[in-house]
């Protein structure tokens, strides 16, 4: 209970809204960590994602279907009425955003992949720092990223509904570990 109270005491609130958490972490260290995670995401996904600029096409049926429905949503077609695919609307909305970024290729999907992988790595780094010294994060994160992106469970070169939720899972694990100490 003491750690939870310390955590709550280190949160700056204005009108009962959390503005930012006070940490003993240097601002430049945070920026460096974000850029490091972005760099790892960009390099690894460039070679392992079929949505990358290094690949001429993405032959996976699901990605093409999601992109088509997302594109249709952005052009005023109503999903489940005018066009049908069995996944949820959030997936189509994300692919619709990818369509707005680039409507002729999967570069928009690739950019969203990089963003979600960067956020996943940031929370993975926070989890690593809970157990190990912070320098270990810079050793473990590249290995962790390569293992995830080349894993057999993430077939067809990384991007799917399961992997979008990895960011949420990492955040939940981080919070659970933080509050259960």
Buried (B, 14 or more C-beta within 10 A) or exposed (E): EEEEEEBEEEEEEEEEEEEEEEEEEEEEEEEEBBEBBBEBBBEBBBEBBBBBEEBEEBEBEBBEBBBBBBBBBBEEEEBEEEBEBEBEEEBBBBBBBBBEBEEEBBBBBBBBBBEBBBBBBBBBBBBBBEEEEEEEBBEBBBEBBBEBBEEEEBEBBBBBEEBBEBBEEBBEBBEEEBEEE
